[in-house]
Amino acid sequence: MDEAIRAEGLLKQFGATRALDGIDLSVPRGTVLGLLGPNGAGKTTAVRILATLLAPDAGKAWVDGYDVATEAAAVRTRIGLTGQYASVDEKLTGRENLVLIARLLGFSRRDARSRAGELLAEFGLEEAAHRPIQTYSGGMRRRLDLAASLVGRPRILFLDEPTTGLDPRARLDLWNLIRQLVAQGTTVLLTTQYLEEADSLADEIVVIDQGRVIASGTSDQLKARIGGQTLVVAPERDADLDTAYAIVTELAGRAPEVDGSRLRVPVTDPSLVPVVVRRLDEAGIVARELTLRGASLDDVFLTLTGRHADVESADEAVEVTP
């Protein structure tokens, strides 16, 4: 299977901040690549370079076989881009927005109206077609924004955190639309902080942090890297947390991550659970929670980056855009 997107050694620096530090990417046609990372990791910078909106300081990238630096016009005719926030005009109706974009892309008036009608039907927006966008719900705006990026029938779609701010129902609706596009042959590069989103949609996941690729593989492969299961221990009394921490560290052979009053640590031997129970009992510690569950992408992310995907630390590098 040939590649729809390929990047080699992309580097981008804004002043003293190195947003990208030599990342490589490869996306086969008709697949979804999930680009996962915390705020400031470089996700949006990578998308902007691949979409020809930003020039790299070093490295090369190709989209649909065209060089993003020297053949930008050809790249733009083959891609669609949906950013973190809806880019449609709130004063215009849904239909007017789509017709306007189609006309800007060179459609005739008749073809622009026809294409707008097709997309409104496909995205379930026919009943709201004549309403101003300012009356749309968040989910409806995101659907229209995605429809707008598809007016020119792009082969490749960049989705930069497309479900930010959506409620769970609207997020699921958008996921289903993305799956339909991929089933029709569209290639998608998806950036997200929602681990469930990457787990559900991506054929392969690339984790980046501070502008560097720190891991890549399928969801199952990444989970397997940290061990098959995670032990979660939460003492009933907060005063027992330090003692429980010492017990779990000793028995698991590594320090657990402290998440509020919970201790979480990857384990490979399920027989560790009764041993932990016995040692806690001997120490007089009552556990309000003691579970062994399969590793999640959140566990992977935490192990690789030292923090949860949805937590932005105060000293985290800020992703800079021009």
MARMARKE-291960 format. One record per residue (C-alpha): residue number from 1; residue in three letters; x, y, z. Coordinates in nm, 2 decimals, padded with zeros to 4 digits, always signed. Layout:
N
{pos=NUM; code=Ala; x=X; y=Y; z=Z}
...
//
This chain:
322
{pos=1; code=Met; x=+00.00; y=+00.00; z=+00.00}
{pos=2; code=Asp; x=+00.15; y=+00.34; z=-00.10}
{pos=3; code=Glu; x=+00.17; y=+00.64; z=+00.12}
{pos=4; code=Ala; x=-00.07; y=+00.93; z=+00.11}
{pos=5; code=Ile; x=+00.14; y=+01.13; z=+00.36}
{pos=6; code=Arg; x=+00.51; y=+01.11; z=+00.43}
{pos=7; code=Ala; x=+00.74; y=+01.33; z=+00.64}
{pos=8; code=Glu; x=+01.11; y=+01.30; z=+00.71}
{pos=9; code=Gly; x=+01.29; y=+01.50; z=+00.97}
{pos=10; code=Leu; x=+01.05; y=+01.79; z=+01.00}
{pos=11; code=Leu; x=+01.19; y=+02.07; z=+01.22}
{pos=12; code=Lys; x=+01.03; y=+02.40; z=+01.31}
{pos=13; code=Gln; x=+01.15; y=+02.65; z=+01.56}
{pos=14; code=Phe; x=+00.98; y=+02.97; z=+01.69}
{pos=15; code=Gly; x=+01.24; y=+03.18; z=+01.87}
{pos=16; code=Ala; x=+01.37; y=+02.96; z=+02.15}
{pos=17; code=Thr; x=+01.08; y=+02.71; z=+02.12}
{pos=18; code=Arg; x=+01.15; y=+02.41; z=+01.91}
{pos=19; code=Ala; x=+00.79; y=+02.31; z=+01.81}
{pos=20; code=Leu; x=+00.91; y=+02.01; z=+01.59}
{pos=21; code=Asp; x=+01.24; y=+01.84; z=+01.64}
{pos=22; code=Gly; x=+01.29; y=+01.61; z=+01.35}
{pos=23; code=Ile; x=+00.97; y=+01.40; z=+01.33}
{pos=24; code=Asp; x=+00.90; y=+01.13; z=+01.07}
{pos=25; code=Leu; x=+00.55; y=+01.03; z=+00.97}
{pos=26; code=Ser; x=+00.40; y=+00.78; z=+00.72}
{pos=27; code=Val; x=+00.03; y=+00.74; z=+00.65}
{pos=28; code=Pro; x=-00.09; y=+00.47; z=+00.40}
{pos=29; code=Arg; x=-00.38; y=+00.55; z=+00.18}
{pos=30; code=Gly; x=-00.73; y=+00.49; z=+00.31}
{pos=31; code=Thr; x=-00.62; y=+00.47; z=+00.68}
{pos=32; code=Val; x=-00.63; y=+00.70; z=+00.98}
{pos=33; code=Leu; x=-00.32; y=+00.81; z=+01.16}
{pos=34; code=Gly; x=-00.38; y=+00.94; z=+01.51}
{pos=35; code=Leu; x=-00.13; y=+01.20; z=+01.61}
{pos=36; code=Leu; x=-00.14; y=+01.20; z=+01.99}
{pos=37; code=Gly; x=+00.03; y=+01.43; z=+02.23}
{pos=38; code=Pro; x=-00.03; y=+01.69; z=+02.51}
{pos=39; code=Asn; x=-00.08; y=+02.06; z=+02.45}
{pos=40; code=Gly; x=+00.24; y=+02.21; z=+02.31}
{pos=41; code=Ala; x=+00.36; y=+01.88; z=+02.17}
{pos=42; code=Gly; x=+00.38; y=+02.00; z=+01.81}
{pos=43; code=Lys; x=+00.06; y=+01.84; z=+01.67}
{pos=44; code=Thr; x=-00.09; y=+02.16; z=+01.51}
{pos=45; code=Thr; x=+00.25; y=+02.27; z=+01.38}
{pos=46; code=Ala; x=+00.29; y=+01.94; z=+01.20}
{pos=47; code=Val; x=-00.06; y=+01.97; z=+01.05}
{pos=48; code=Arg; x=+00.01; y=+02.33; z=+00.94}
{pos=49; code=Ile; x=+00.33; y=+02.22; z=+00.76}
{pos=50; code=Leu; x=+00.16; y=+01.93; z=+00.59}
{pos=51; code=Ala; x=-00.13; y=+02.15; z=+00.48}
{pos=52; code=Thr; x=+00.12; y=+02.40; z=+00.33}
{pos=53; code=Leu; x=+00.02; y=+02.68; z=+00.58}
{pos=54; code=Leu; x=+00.37; y=+02.68; z=+00.73}
{pos=55; code=Ala; x=+00.72; y=+02.61; z=+00.59}
{pos=56; code=Pro; x=+00.95; y=+02.38; z=+00.79}
{pos=57; code=Asp; x=+01.29; y=+02.50; z=+00.89}
{pos=58; code=Ala; x=+01.43; y=+02.16; z=+00.78}
{pos=59; code=Gly; x=+01.31; y=+01.82; z=+00.66}
{pos=60; code=Lys; x=+01.08; y=+01.72; z=+00.37}
{pos=61; code=Ala; x=+00.72; y=+01.62; z=+00.34}
{pos=62; code=Trp; x=+00.50; y=+01.49; z=+00.06}
{pos=63; code=Val; x=+00.12; y=+01.47; z=+00.04}
{pos=64; code=Asp; x=-00.03; y=+01.25; z=-00.23}
{pos=65; code=Gly; x=+00.32; y=+01.24; z=-00.38}
{pos=66; code=Tyr; x=+00.36; y=+01.62; z=-00.40}
{pos=67; code=Asp; x=+00.63; y=+01.81; z=-00.21}
{pos=68; code=Val; x=+00.46; y=+02.05; z=+00.04}
{pos=69; code=Ala; x=+00.73; y=+02.31; z=-00.01}
{pos=70; code=Thr; x=+00.78; y=+02.32; z=-00.39}
{pos=71; code=Glu; x=+00.44; y=+02.19; z=-00.51}
{pos=72; code=Ala; x=+00.21; y=+02.36; z=-00.25}
{pos=73; code=Ala; x=-00.06; y=+02.44; z=-00.51}
{pos=74; code=Ala; x=-00.10; y=+02.08; z=-00.61}
{pos=75; code=Val; x=-00.11; y=+01.97; z=-00.25}
{pos=76; code=Arg; x=-00.39; y=+02.22; z=-00.17}
{pos=77; code=Thr; x=-00.61; y=+02.08; z=-00.44}
{pos=78; code=Arg; x=-00.60; y=+01.73; z=-00.28}
{pos=79; code=Ile; x=-00.65; y=+01.81; z=+00.09}
{pos=80; code=Gly; x=-00.92; y=+01.92; z=+00.33}
{pos=81; code=Leu; x=-00.85; y=+02.08; z=+00.67}
{pos=82; code=Thr; x=-01.07; y=+02.11; z=+00.97}
{pos=83; code=Gly; x=-00.91; y=+02.29; z=+01.26}
{pos=84; code=Gln; x=-00.98; y=+02.30; z=+01.63}
{pos=85; code=Tyr; x=-01.25; y=+02.57; z=+01.59}
{pos=86; code=Ala; x=-01.53; y=+02.60; z=+01.33}
{pos=87; code=Ser; x=-01.41; y=+02.83; z=+01.05}
{pos=88; code=Val; x=-01.75; y=+02.89; z=+00.89}
{pos=89; code=Asp; x=-01.92; y=+03.23; z=+00.87}
{pos=90; code=Glu; x=-02.18; y=+03.26; z=+01.15}
{pos=91; code=Lys; x=-02.38; y=+03.53; z=+00.97}
{pos=92; code=Leu; x=-02.44; y=+03.30; z=+00.67}
{pos=93; code=Thr; x=-02.67; y=+03.00; z=+00.65}
{pos=94; code=Gly; x=-02.53; y=+02.65; z=+00.63}
{pos=95; code=Arg; x=-02.61; y=+02.63; z=+00.26}
{pos=96; code=Glu; x=-02.46; y=+02.98; z=+00.19}
{pos=97; code=Asn; x=-02.14; y=+02.88; z=+00.36}
{pos=98; code=Leu; x=-02.10; y=+02.56; z=+00.14}
{pos=99; code=Val; x=-02.20; y=+02.74; z=-00.18}
{pos=100; code=Leu; x=-01.95; y=+03.02; z=-00.10}
{pos=101; code=Ile; x=-01.66; y=+02.77; z=-00.05}
{pos=102; code=Ala; x=-01.76; y=+02.58; z=-00.37}
{pos=103; code=Arg; x=-01.75; y=+02.90; z=-00.57}
{pos=104; code=Leu; x=-01.41; y=+02.99; z=-00.43}
{pos=105; code=Leu; x=-01.29; y=+02.65; z=-00.54}
{pos=106; code=Gly; x=-01.41; y=+02.72; z=-00.90}
{pos=107; code=Phe; x=-01.74; y=+02.55; z=-00.91}
{pos=108; code=Ser; x=-02.01; y=+02.70; z=-01.13}
{pos=109; code=Arg; x=-02.32; y=+02.84; z=-00.95}
{pos=110; code=Arg; x=-02.52; y=+02.53; z=-01.05}
{pos=111; code=Asp; x=-02.25; y=+02.29; z=-00.94}
{pos=112; code=Ala; x=-02.19; y=+02.48; z=-00.62}
{pos=113; code=Arg; x=-02.56; y=+02.46; z=-00.52}
{pos=114; code=Ser; x=-02.56; y=+02.09; z=-00.61}
{pos=115; code=Arg; x=-02.25; y=+02.01; z=-00.41}
{pos=116; code=Ala; x=-02.39; y=+02.20; z=-00.11}
{pos=117; code=Gly; x=-02.71; y=+02.00; z=-00.13}
{pos=118; code=Glu; x=-02.52; y=+01.67; z=-00.14}
{pos=119; code=Leu; x=-02.32; y=+01.76; z=+00.17}
{pos=120; code=Leu; x=-02.61; y=+01.90; z=+00.37}
{pos=121; code=Ala; x=-02.79; y=+01.57; z=+00.31}
{pos=122; code=Glu; x=-02.49; y=+01.36; z=+00.39}
{pos=123; code=Phe; x=-02.42; y=+01.53; z=+00.72}
{pos=124; code=Gly; x=-02.79; y=+01.55; z=+00.83}
{pos=125; code=Leu; x=-02.81; y=+01.93; z=+00.80}
{pos=126; code=Glu; x=-03.09; y=+01.97; z=+00.54}
{pos=127; code=Glu; x=-03.35; y=+02.09; z=+00.79}
{pos=128; code=Ala; x=-03.11; y=+02.36; z=+00.92}
{pos=129; code=Ala; x=-02.97; y=+02.45; z=+00.58}
{pos=130; code=His; x=-03.15; y=+02.79; z=+00.57}
{pos=131; code=Arg; x=-03.07; y=+02.89; z=+00.93}
{pos=132; code=Pro; x=-02.77; y=+03.12; z=+01.02}
{pos=133; code=Ile; x=-02.48; y=+02.93; z=+01.16}
{pos=134; code=Gln; x=-02.51; y=+03.13; z=+01.49}
{pos=135; code=Thr; x=-02.82; y=+02.94; z=+01.56}
{pos=136; code=Tyr; x=-02.65; y=+02.60; z=+01.53}
{pos=137; code=Ser; x=-02.54; y=+02.38; z=+01.82}
{pos=138; code=Gly; x=-02.17; y=+02.30; z=+01.87}
{pos=139; code=Gly; x=-02.22; y=+01.96; z=+01.71}
{pos=140; code=Met; x=-02.40; y=+02.10; z=+01.41}
{pos=141; code=Arg; x=-02.12; y=+02.36; z=+01.36}
{pos=142; code=Arg; x=-01.85; y=+02.09; z=+01.36}
{pos=143; code=Arg; x=-02.05; y=+01.88; z=+01.11}
{pos=144; code=Leu; x=-02.08; y=+02.18; z=+00.88}
{pos=145; code=Asp; x=-01.71; y=+02.26; z=+00.93}
{pos=146; code=Leu; x=-01.62; y=+01.90; z=+00.83}
{pos=147; code=Ala; x=-01.86; y=+01.92; z=+00.53}
{pos=148; code=Ala; x=-01.69; y=+02.25; z=+00.43}
{pos=149; code=Ser; x=-01.35; y=+02.08; z=+00.42}
{pos=150; code=Leu; x=-01.50; y=+01.81; z=+00.18}
{pos=151; code=Val; x=-01.65; y=+02.05; z=-00.08}
{pos=152; code=Gly; x=-01.36; y=+01.99; z=-00.32}
{pos=153; code=Arg; x=-01.37; y=+01.61; z=-00.27}
{pos=154; code=Pro; x=-01.02; y=+01.59; z=-00.12}
{pos=155; code=Arg; x=-00.83; y=+01.26; z=-00.11}
{pos=156; code=Ile; x=-00.67; y=+01.35; z=+00.22}
{pos=157; code=Leu; x=-00.82; y=+01.51; z=+00.52}
{pos=158; code=Phe; x=-00.64; y=+01.68; z=+00.81}
{pos=159; code=Leu; x=-00.85; y=+01.69; z=+01.13}
{pos=160; code=Asp; x=-00.69; y=+01.90; z=+01.40}
{pos=161; code=Glu; x=-00.86; y=+01.81; z=+01.73}
{pos=162; code=Pro; x=-01.20; y=+01.81; z=+01.55}
{pos=163; code=Thr; x=-01.42; y=+01.72; z=+01.85}
{pos=164; code=Thr; x=-01.28; y=+01.98; z=+02.10}
{pos=165; code=Gly; x=-01.57; y=+02.11; z=+02.31}
{pos=166; code=Leu; x=-01.83; y=+01.87; z=+02.18}
{pos=167; code=Asp; x=-02.06; y=+01.68; z=+02.41}
{pos=168; code=Pro; x=-02.03; y=+01.29; z=+02.40}
{pos=169; code=Arg; x=-02.33; y=+01.25; z=+02.17}
{pos=170; code=Ala; x=-02.20; y=+01.50; z=+01.92}
{pos=171; code=Arg; x=-01.85; y=+01.34; z=+01.94}
{pos=172; code=Leu; x=-01.98; y=+01.00; z=+01.86}
{pos=173; code=Asp; x=-02.18; y=+01.14; z=+01.56}
{pos=174; code=Leu; x=-01.86; y=+01.30; z=+01.42}
{pos=175; code=Trp; x=-01.67; y=+00.97; z=+01.47}
{pos=176; code=Asn; x=-01.93; y=+00.79; z=+01.27}
{pos=177; code=Leu; x=-01.89; y=+01.04; z=+00.99}
{pos=178; code=Ile; x=-01.52; y=+01.01; z=+00.99}
{pos=179; code=Arg; x=-01.55; y=+00.63; z=+00.97}
{pos=180; code=Gln; x=-01.78; y=+00.66; z=+00.67}
{pos=181; code=Leu; x=-01.52; y=+00.89; z=+00.49}
{pos=182; code=Val; x=-01.24; y=+00.64; z=+00.55}
{pos=183; code=Ala; x=-01.46; y=+00.36; z=+00.42}
{pos=184; code=Gln; x=-01.50; y=+00.56; z=+00.10}
{pos=185; code=Gly; x=-01.12; y=+00.57; z=+00.06}
{pos=186; code=Thr; x=-01.03; y=+00.90; z=+00.23}
{pos=187; code=Thr; x=-00.70; y=+00.92; z=+00.42}
{pos=188; code=Val; x=-00.72; y=+01.10; z=+00.75}
{pos=189; code=Leu; x=-00.45; y=+01.25; z=+00.98}
{pos=190; code=Leu; x=-00.62; y=+01.31; z=+01.31}
{pos=191; code=Thr; x=-00.47; y=+01.50; z=+01.60}
{pos=192; code=Thr; x=-00.63; y=+01.46; z=+01.93}
{pos=193; code=Gln; x=-00.59; y=+01.46; z=+02.31}
{pos=194; code=Tyr; x=-00.89; y=+01.23; z=+02.35}
{pos=195; code=Leu; x=-00.74; y=+00.89; z=+02.41}
{pos=196; code=Glu; x=-01.07; y=+00.72; z=+02.34}
{pos=197; code=Glu; x=-01.09; y=+00.90; z=+02.01}
{pos=198; code=Ala; x=-00.75; y=+00.77; z=+01.89}
{pos=199; code=Asp; x=-00.83; y=+00.42; z=+02.02}
{pos=200; code=Ser; x=-01.16; y=+00.41; z=+01.83}
{pos=201; code=Leu; x=-01.06; y=+00.57; z=+01.50}
{pos=202; code=Ala; x=-00.69; y=+00.53; z=+01.43}
{pos=203; code=Asp; x=-00.53; y=+00.24; z=+01.24}
{pos=204; code=Glu; x=-00.20; y=+00.35; z=+01.38}
{pos=205; code=Ile; x=-00.10; y=+00.60; z=+01.65}
{pos=206; code=Val; x=+00.21; y=+00.82; z=+01.67}
{pos=207; code=Val; x=+00.28; y=+00.98; z=+02.01}
{pos=208; code=Ile; x=+00.47; y=+01.30; z=+02.01}
{pos=209; code=Asp; x=+00.60; y=+01.51; z=+02.30}
{pos=210; code=Gln; x=+00.81; y=+01.82; z=+02.29}
{pos=211; code=Gly; x=+00.83; y=+01.80; z=+01.91}
{pos=212; code=Arg; x=+00.96; y=+01.45; z=+01.89}
{pos=213; code=Val; x=+00.81; y=+01.11; z=+01.81}
{pos=214; code=Ile; x=+00.84; y=+00.90; z=+02.13}
{pos=215; code=Ala; x=+00.63; y=+00.60; z=+02.02}
{pos=216; code=Ser; x=+00.43; y=+00.46; z=+01.74}
{pos=217; code=Gly; x=+00.23; y=+00.15; z=+01.65}
{pos=218; code=Thr; x=-00.13; y=+00.03; z=+01.67}
{pos=219; code=Ser; x=-00.33; y=+00.08; z=+01.99}
{pos=220; code=Asp; x=-00.27; y=-00.28; z=+02.09}
{pos=221; code=Gln; x=+00.10; y=-00.26; z=+02.03}
{pos=222; code=Leu; x=+00.14; y=+00.05; z=+02.24}
{pos=223; code=Lys; x=-00.06; y=-00.10; z=+02.52}
{pos=224; code=Ala; x=+00.15; y=-00.41; z=+02.51}
{pos=225; code=Arg; x=+00.47; y=-00.20; z=+02.56}
{pos=226; code=Ile; x=+00.38; y=-00.12; z=+02.92}
{pos=227; code=Gly; x=+00.25; y=-00.46; z=+03.02}
{pos=228; code=Gly; x=-00.08; y=-00.62; z=+02.98}
{pos=229; code=Gln; x=-00.26; y=-00.49; z=+03.29}
{pos=230; code=Thr; x=-00.27; y=-00.21; z=+03.54}
{pos=231; code=Leu; x=-00.32; y=-00.25; z=+03.91}
{pos=232; code=Val; x=-00.53; y=+00.03; z=+04.08}
{pos=233; code=Val; x=-00.52; y=+00.07; z=+04.46}
{pos=234; code=Ala; x=-00.71; y=+00.33; z=+04.65}
{pos=235; code=Pro; x=-00.69; y=+00.33; z=+05.04}
{pos=236; code=Glu; x=-01.00; y=+00.42; z=+05.23}
{pos=237; code=Arg; x=-00.81; y=+00.67; z=+05.44}
{pos=238; code=Asp; x=-00.58; y=+00.93; z=+05.28}
{pos=239; code=Ala; x=-00.34; y=+00.88; z=+05.57}
{pos=240; code=Asp; x=-00.26; y=+00.53; z=+05.45}
{pos=241; code=Leu; x=-00.16; y=+00.64; z=+05.10}
{pos=242; code=Asp; x=+00.22; y=+00.66; z=+05.18}
{pos=243; code=Thr; x=+00.22; y=+00.31; z=+05.33}
{pos=244; code=Ala; x=+00.02; y=+00.17; z=+05.04}
{pos=245; code=Tyr; x=+00.26; y=+00.34; z=+04.80}
{pos=246; code=Ala; x=+00.56; y=+00.17; z=+04.97}
{pos=247; code=Ile; x=+00.39; y=-00.17; z=+04.96}
{pos=248; code=Val; x=+00.29; y=-00.14; z=+04.59}
{pos=249; code=Thr; x=+00.63; y=-00.02; z=+04.50}
{pos=250; code=Glu; x=+00.80; y=-00.31; z=+04.67}
{pos=251; code=Leu; x=+00.57; y=-00.58; z=+04.53}
{pos=252; code=Ala; x=+00.54; y=-00.44; z=+04.17}
{pos=253; code=Gly; x=+00.91; y=-00.36; z=+04.14}
{pos=254; code=Arg; x=+00.84; y=+00.00; z=+04.03}
{pos=255; code=Ala; x=+00.69; y=+00.32; z=+04.17}
{pos=256; code=Pro; x=+00.32; y=+00.36; z=+04.10}
{pos=257; code=Glu; x=+00.17; y=+00.68; z=+03.95}
{pos=258; code=Val; x=-00.03; y=+00.88; z=+04.21}
{pos=259; code=Asp; x=-00.36; y=+01.00; z=+04.07}
{pos=260; code=Gly; x=-00.53; y=+01.18; z=+04.36}
{pos=261; code=Ser; x=-00.59; y=+00.91; z=+04.62}
{pos=262; code=Arg; x=-00.53; y=+00.63; z=+04.37}
{pos=263; code=Leu; x=-00.22; y=+00.44; z=+04.29}
{pos=264; code=Arg; x=-00.17; y=+00.29; z=+03.94}
{pos=265; code=Val; x=+00.11; y=+00.07; z=+03.82}
{pos=266; code=Pro; x=+00.15; y=-00.16; z=+03.52}
{pos=267; code=Val; x=+00.18; y=-00.53; z=+03.61}
{pos=268; code=Thr; x=+00.25; y=-00.85; z=+03.41}
{pos=269; code=Asp; x=+00.16; y=-01.11; z=+03.68}
{pos=270; code=Pro; x=-00.20; y=-01.13; z=+03.79}
{pos=271; code=Ser; x=-00.10; y=-01.33; z=+04.10}
{pos=272; code=Leu; x=+00.04; y=-01.01; z=+04.24}
{pos=273; code=Val; x=-00.32; y=-00.90; z=+04.34}
{pos=274; code=Pro; x=-00.37; y=-01.15; z=+04.63}
{pos=275; code=Val; x=-00.02; y=-01.07; z=+04.76}
{pos=276; code=Val; x=-00.10; y=-00.70; z=+04.76}
{pos=277; code=Val; x=-00.43; y=-00.77; z=+04.94}
{pos=278; code=Arg; x=-00.26; y=-00.97; z=+05.21}
{pos=279; code=Arg; x=+00.01; y=-00.71; z=+05.27}
{pos=280; code=Leu; x=-00.24; y=-00.43; z=+05.29}
{pos=281; code=Asp; x=-00.44; y=-00.63; z=+05.54}
{pos=282; code=Glu; x=-00.13; y=-00.69; z=+05.75}
{pos=283; code=Ala; x=-00.07; y=-00.32; z=+05.75}
{pos=284; code=Gly; x=-00.43; y=-00.25; z=+05.86}
{pos=285; code=Ile; x=-00.51; y=-00.07; z=+05.54}
{pos=286; code=Val; x=-00.87; y=-00.09; z=+05.40}
{pos=287; code=Ala; x=-00.89; y=-00.04; z=+05.03}
{pos=288; code=Arg; x=-01.20; y=+00.12; z=+04.89}
{pos=289; code=Glu; x=-01.08; y=+00.02; z=+04.54}
{pos=290; code=Leu; x=-00.84; y=-00.26; z=+04.43}
{pos=291; code=Thr; x=-00.87; y=-00.36; z=+04.07}
{pos=292; code=Leu; x=-00.67; y=-00.52; z=+03.79}
{pos=293; code=Arg; x=-00.77; y=-00.40; z=+03.45}
{pos=294; code=Gly; x=-00.63; y=-00.41; z=+03.10}
{pos=295; code=Ala; x=-00.39; y=-00.13; z=+03.00}
{pos=296; code=Ser; x=-00.55; y=+00.17; z=+02.83}
{pos=297; code=Leu; x=-00.40; y=+00.43; z=+02.60}
{pos=298; code=Asp; x=-00.41; y=+00.67; z=+02.91}
{pos=299; code=Asp; x=-00.17; y=+00.43; z=+03.08}
{pos=300; code=Val; x=+00.05; y=+00.43; z=+02.77}
{pos=301; code=Phe; x=+00.04; y=+00.81; z=+02.75}
{pos=302; code=Leu; x=+00.12; y=+00.85; z=+03.12}
{pos=303; code=Thr; x=+00.41; y=+00.60; z=+03.10}
{pos=304; code=Leu; x=+00.56; y=+00.77; z=+02.80}
{pos=305; code=Thr; x=+00.51; y=+01.14; z=+02.89}
{pos=306; code=Gly; x=+00.48; y=+01.13; z=+03.27}
{pos=307; code=Arg; x=+00.13; y=+01.30; z=+03.25}
{pos=308; code=His; x=-00.22; y=+01.24; z=+03.14}
{pos=309; code=Ala; x=-00.32; y=+01.35; z=+02.79}
{pos=310; code=Asp; x=-00.58; y=+01.60; z=+02.92}
{pos=311; code=Val; x=-00.36; y=+01.77; z=+03.18}
{pos=312; code=Glu; x=-00.15; y=+02.06; z=+03.08}
{pos=313; code=Ser; x=+00.14; y=+02.13; z=+03.32}
{pos=314; code=Ala; x=+00.23; y=+02.48; z=+03.41}
{pos=315; code=Asp; x=+00.58; y=+02.46; z=+03.27}
{pos=316; code=Glu; x=+00.48; y=+02.28; z=+02.95}
{pos=317; code=Ala; x=+00.62; y=+02.42; z=+02.62}
{pos=318; code=Val; x=+00.35; y=+02.63; z=+02.45}
{pos=319; code=Glu; x=+00.29; y=+02.54; z=+02.08}
{pos=320; code=Val; x=+00.35; y=+02.86; z=+01.89}
{pos=321; code=Thr; x=+00.19; y=+02.95; z=+01.56}
{pos=322; code=Pro; x=+00.27; y=+03.25; z=+01.36}
//
